[in-house]
Amino acid sequence: MTEILVSLFGAIGAVVASYFSYAANRQSRRSNVSIEQINDAVNHRHKTGTPRLYDMVLSNFNRVGQLEKSVKEIKRDIKDLSHVVSVHEIELDSIEDKIEGTN
């Protein structure tokens, strides 16, 4: 009787182990498909004429650098213009004072 129970537990263990092996194999196939999809998204191996993800990121990085440079130039121009505006305000105040003095 003991031998039958040991054999039965051994058979159940083999069935459970084979199920987990099958499940792991299915999961690995799904993972391979996902990896291929990710690789295609990054490298566009199968789509001709479309840029790779790396190329798009590099292009965006270069554009951001150009935008930062433009923003610095605009800030400098604003500072220069604010000085010109303050000079004109002073001149306007003196002209207004002269006009009021003549009335």
Backbone torsions as a table, in degrees:
resi	resn	phi	psi	omega
1	MET	NA	-40.1	-180.0
2	THR	-63.8	-39.2	180.0
3	GLU	-64.0	-35.9	179.0
4	ILE	-66.6	-43.2	179.7
5	LEU	-64.9	-40.9	179.0
6	VAL	-64.0	-42.8	178.5
7	SER	-64.7	-40.6	179.7
8	LEU	-63.7	-46.0	178.0
9	PHE	-64.3	-37.6	177.1
10	GLY	-63.4	-41.6	178.9
11	ALA	-66.9	-42.1	178.4
12	ILE	-63.1	-42.5	177.5
13	GLY	-60.9	-40.2	179.0
14	ALA	-65.8	-39.9	178.9
15	VAL	-64.9	-45.0	179.5
16	VAL	-62.7	-43.8	179.7
17	ALA	-63.6	-40.8	179.5
18	SER	-67.8	-35.0	176.8
19	TYR	-63.0	-47.0	-180.0
20	PHE	-64.3	-35.5	176.5
21	SER	-63.9	-44.1	178.1
22	TYR	-62.6	-43.7	-179.9
23	ALA	-64.1	-40.2	178.7
24	ALA	-65.7	-37.9	178.8
25	ASN	-65.0	-43.8	177.4
26	ARG	-60.6	-44.6	-179.5
27	GLN	-63.4	-38.5	180.0
28	SER	-67.3	-35.5	176.8
29	ARG	-65.3	-42.6	177.7
30	ARG	-63.7	-38.9	178.8
31	SER	-64.9	-40.0	178.2
32	ASN	-61.8	-40.1	177.8
33	VAL	-64.3	-43.5	179.0
34	SER	-63.1	-40.8	179.5
35	ILE	-64.3	-40.8	177.8
36	GLU	-63.7	-39.8	178.9
37	GLN	-65.0	-41.6	178.8
38	ILE	-64.7	-43.6	178.9
39	ASN	-61.4	-41.3	177.2
40	ASP	-63.7	-39.6	-179.8
41	ALA	-64.7	-35.9	-177.6
42	VAL	-80.4	-45.9	-171.0
43	ASN	-104.4	-12.6	-177.7
44	HIS	49.7	51.9	-177.8
45	ARG	-66.9	-32.1	-174.4
46	HIS	-100.3	-12.6	-178.9
47	LYS	-106.6	118.9	-179.5
48	THR	-88.0	147.6	176.3
49	GLY	85.7	-3.8	179.3
50	THR	-105.4	143.4	-177.1
51	PRO	-74.4	154.4	174.8
52	ARG	-74.9	157.9	179.7
53	LEU	-59.0	-40.5	178.4
54	TYR	-58.7	-43.1	-179.7
55	ASP	-64.6	-39.4	179.5
56	MET	-66.1	-41.5	179.1
57	VAL	-64.7	-42.7	178.4
58	LEU	-62.3	-41.1	178.2
59	SER	-63.0	-44.5	178.7
60	ASN	-64.1	-37.3	178.2
61	PHE	-62.3	-43.5	179.2
62	ASN	-64.8	-40.2	179.2
63	ARG	-65.4	-39.2	178.6
64	VAL	-63.5	-39.8	177.0
65	GLY	-60.8	-42.0	178.5
66	GLN	-66.2	-39.5	178.7
67	LEU	-65.0	-40.0	177.9
68	GLU	-61.9	-40.5	178.2
69	LYS	-63.5	-42.6	178.9
70	SER	-63.8	-40.3	179.4
71	VAL	-63.2	-41.5	177.5
72	LYS	-61.5	-42.2	178.5
73	GLU	-64.1	-41.7	179.2
74	ILE	-63.9	-42.6	178.3
75	LYS	-61.4	-41.5	178.5
76	ARG	-63.1	-43.4	179.0
77	ASP	-63.6	-38.3	178.9
78	ILE	-64.1	-41.6	178.9
79	LYS	-62.7	-42.9	177.9
80	ASP	-62.7	-43.5	-179.1
81	LEU	-67.3	-35.9	179.2
82	SER	-65.2	-34.3	175.7
83	HIS	-66.0	-43.8	179.2
84	VAL	-62.5	-40.9	179.7
85	VAL	-63.9	-42.3	179.7
86	SER	-64.5	-36.7	176.5
87	VAL	-63.8	-43.7	179.9
88	HIS	-66.4	-35.4	177.3
89	GLU	-63.0	-41.1	178.5
90	ILE	-63.8	-44.6	179.0
91	GLU	-63.1	-40.1	179.7
92	LEU	-64.2	-41.8	178.3
93	ASP	-61.1	-40.9	-180.0
94	SER	-68.5	-37.1	177.6
95	ILE	-66.8	-42.0	178.0
96	GLU	-61.8	-40.3	178.1
97	ASP	-62.7	-40.9	178.9
98	LYS	-64.8	-40.7	179.9
99	ILE	-65.1	-43.4	179.4
100	GLU	-66.4	-33.2	179.4
101	GLY	-70.3	-26.7	-178.6
102	THR	-83.4	-19.0	-178.9
103	ASN	-78.9	NA	NA
